[in-house]
Amino acid sequence: MQRYVIALGSNVAHQRHGLPPAVLRAALAAMAEAGLKIEAASPIITSAPLGPSRRCYANAAVRIATSLGPPALLALLQQIETRFGRVRRGARWGARTLDLDVVLWSGGPWRSRTLSIPHPAFRVRPFVLGPTANIAPQWRDPRTGCTIRHLYARLTRPVPAPR
């Protein structure tokens, strides 16, 4: 079995599932129905948007187990996003009903034309590192060797004011 950490995000209500936190709960159910074994799910948090979107996001992370390799898992996650109304066009970082990103994989680094593991920006995003630290604190970043807990602490530690 392969293990993955998947980041979930939503900042648009869904006609059937409701507001973004409910969208994330429905997405977790859809992932389980698709055969992904949910090992742990973080609490849902709210975060400010990146880029042009003005709506706050609901974010979470889930640790899963599956026999799927990275390309097959990506295809499955994109099918789930599409079922939730995700349209892949328009502005980068725009509003979206559901975003599912592969953040980490027990197999170490992976790179193809369509997928990079670890996620290229996860180290600088507290809305990814915080939920991930909740479900996989001892997992290590294959590039830096730091644990997720350490990366999150480093990212969120207070910076002293200049004297």
C-alpha positions in Angstrom: 0.0 0.0 0.0 1.1 3.5 -0.8 0.4 6.3 1.6 -0.3 9.9 0.6 -1.2 13.2 2.2 -3.8 15.1 0.2 -4.6 18.8 0.7 -8.3 19.8 0.3 -9.5 23.3 -0.4 -12.8 25.0 -1.3 -14.0 28.5 -1.4 -17.2 28.2 -3.4 -20.5 26.7 -2.1 -21.7 23.6 -3.9 -25.4 23.3 -5.0 -25.9 20.0 -3.2 -23.2 19.9 -0.5 -23.5 23.5 0.7 -20.8 25.8 2.1 -17.0 25.1 1.6 -16.6 23.1 4.9 -19.4 20.8 3.9 -17.9 20.5 0.5 -14.7 19.2 2.1 -16.6 16.7 4.2 -18.4 15.5 1.1 -15.1 15.2 -0.7 -13.7 13.0 2.0 -16.8 10.7 1.6 -16.3 10.7 -2.2 -12.6 9.7 -1.7 -13.6 6.8 0.6 -16.3 5.7 -1.9 -13.7 5.7 -4.6 -11.7 3.1 -2.7 -9.1 5.3 -0.9 -8.6 4.3 2.7 -8.9 7.4 4.9 -6.3 6.9 7.7 -6.6 10.4 9.3 -8.3 13.7 8.5 -7.4 17.0 9.9 -9.8 19.5 11.3 -11.1 22.0 8.7 -9.6 25.5 9.0 -10.3 28.8 7.3 -7.6 30.6 5.4 -7.2 33.8 3.4 -7.1 33.4 -0.4 -4.1 33.5 -2.6 -4.2 35.5 -5.8 -7.3 37.1 -7.3 -10.0 35.3 -5.3 -11.6 37.3 -2.6 -13.4 34.4 -0.8 -11.8 32.7 2.2 -11.0 29.0 1.8 -11.9 26.0 3.9 -8.8 23.8 4.0 -7.9 20.4 5.4 -5.6 17.5 4.8 -6.1 13.8 4.7 -3.7 10.8 5.0 -4.8 8.0 2.8 -3.6 4.5 1.8 -4.1 3.0 -1.6 -2.6 0.7 -4.1 -2.6 3.4 -6.7 0.6 5.0 -7.9 0.9 8.7 -8.3 -0.4 9.1 -11.9 -3.5 6.9 -11.2 -4.2 8.7 -7.9 -3.9 12.1 -9.6 -6.4 11.0 -12.3 -8.8 9.8 -9.6 -8.6 13.0 -7.6 -9.2 15.1 -10.7 -12.3 13.0 -11.5 -13.6 13.7 -8.0 -12.9 17.5 -8.5 -14.8 17.4 -11.8 -17.8 15.7 -10.1 -17.8 18.6 -7.7 -17.9 21.1 -10.5 -14.2 22.0 -10.8 -13.5 23.6 -14.1 -9.8 23.8 -15.1 -9.6 27.1 -17.0 -9.4 30.7 -16.1 -7.3 32.5 -13.6 -4.7 30.7 -11.6 -5.7 30.6 -7.9 -9.2 31.6 -8.7 -12.3 30.6 -6.8 -13.1 26.8 -6.9 -15.6 24.4 -5.5 -12.9 21.7 -4.8 -9.2 21.5 -5.0 -7.4 18.2 -4.2 -3.6 18.3 -4.2 -1.1 15.5 -3.7 1.3 16.9 -1.1 3.4 14.0 0.0 3.9 10.3 -0.8 5.4 7.5 1.2 7.5 6.6 -1.9 9.5 9.8 -1.8 9.9 12.3 -4.6 8.0 11.9 -7.8 8.1 14.1 -10.9 6.2 14.0 -14.2 4.9 16.5 -16.6 1.6 16.8 -14.6 2.6 16.0 -11.0 5.4 16.9 -8.6 5.6 15.2 -5.2 6.2 16.8 -2.8 3.9 19.6 -3.8 6.3 22.4 -4.9 4.8 25.1 -2.6 3.7 23.1 0.4 6.6 24.3 2.6 5.5 28.0 2.4 1.7 27.5 2.9 0.5 27.4 6.5 -2.9 26.3 5.3 -1.3 23.1 4.0 1.4 22.6 6.6 -0.9 23.1 9.6 -3.5 20.5 8.6 -0.7 18.2 7.5 1.1 18.6 10.8 -2.1 17.5 12.5 -2.2 14.1 10.6 1.4 13.4 9.7 3.7 15.3 12.1 6.6 12.9 11.8 6.5 12.5 8.0 9.7 14.0 6.5 10.1 16.4 3.6 12.2 14.4 1.2 14.1 17.5 0.1 15.0 19.0 3.4 14.7 16.0 5.7 12.7 18.1 8.2 9.6 16.7 9.8 6.3 18.3 8.9 5.9 19.5 12.5 9.3 21.2 12.2 8.5 22.8 8.9 5.2 24.2 10.3 6.9 25.5 13.4 9.6 27.2 11.3 7.0 28.8 9.0 4.7 30.0 11.8 7.2 31.1 14.5 7.0 34.7 15.6 9.6 36.9 14.1 11.1 39.4 16.5 10.5 43.1 15.6 13.6 45.0 14.4 15.3 47.1 17.0 
